[in-house]
Amino acid sequence: MTITQLQYVLAVAEHKNFTLAAEKCFVTQPTLSMQIQKIEEELSILIFDRSKKPIQLTEIGQKIVNQAKNIVNEADRIKDIVEQQKGFIGGEFKLGIIPTVMPTLLPMFLNNFIKKYPKVKLLIEELNTDEIITKLKNGHLDAAIAVTPLEDEKIKEIVLYFEPFVAYIPEQHSIFQKEEIEVSDLNINEILLLQDGHCFRDGILNLCKNGTDVEPNAFQIQSGSFETLIKLADEGLGTTLLPYLHTLDLKETDKSKLRHFKEPKPAREVSLIYPKSELKIQIIDALRSTIAGVVKGAIVFQNVQIISPIQKK
């Protein structure tokens, strides 16, 4: 059997469809089917149950797919070893970034990175945490920037910075006069939240819920925009929490409504994450050093309390 044949097996296992897998592998469907059949004949087993729609792995097929992932990763590592030996930092690199980090962090480091490493072709995609984890494990991302800890044994994490939560309190609110606030000052049922799927929302719930049930507001909003939440707060519809970097670009009139927490400040841990296979580690290291260089001056908080991004049951 060959590495290419194993790649075809992995494609069918992922897409559960021979035609779609062939398209993703840039071969014809008969070619892909014939190569997979050759492996099955060589091993005298069936990897796929073709009688089911969509196509399913057989029990032995699942074990073969698990091993095939390791083999394909190790084959890719050979290329990495050669490139590291040559000191080469280049090629295509797929990076995922969560939506609440992308608009503030990406402009801070991207220009520096592409100037320093012009041979790297960055392919950047905005994804939520669940999508990032899936794509990292399937080999569709090389690395990602997300909020940690994720508590996933298959993923490595390098902490980039700690970013405090900052409260946005409208002038008419009872705690507006306070210079600094505590978590106990906030009512979870007054806080305007991002839509489900955002780890920043889950972090706020972990920070403020403290065992109390969240009661539904008089209205429901499905928004991924901090700007929308700020405008709703200004209309007297509640308060909201923002990540620190997002507050730097607010208008001065809006900055006057920001209230920082007393130390230890609740904060999120933003990390560069990647599969344990450590493929393209030289580019991952280059990203880490570039980002560390630009955030060092922007975020200097040390006395913080890390809030988990994983929603507590």
Secondary structure, DSSP 8 states (H G I E B T S, - for coil): --HHHHHHHHHHHHHS-HHHHHHHHTS-HHHHHHHHHHHHHHHTS-SEETTSSS-EE-HHHHHHHHHHHHHHHHHHHHHHHHHHHHT---EEEEEEE-TTTHHHHHHHHHHHHHHH-TTEEEEEEE--HHHHHHHHHHTS-SEEEEEE----TTEEEEEEEEEEEEEE--TTSTTTT-SEE-GGG--GGGEE---TT-HHHHHHHHHH-TT------SS------HHHHHHHHHTTS-EEEEEHHHHTTS-HHHHTTEEEE-SSEEEEEEEEEEETT-TTHHHHHHHHHHHHHHHTTT----SEEE--SS---
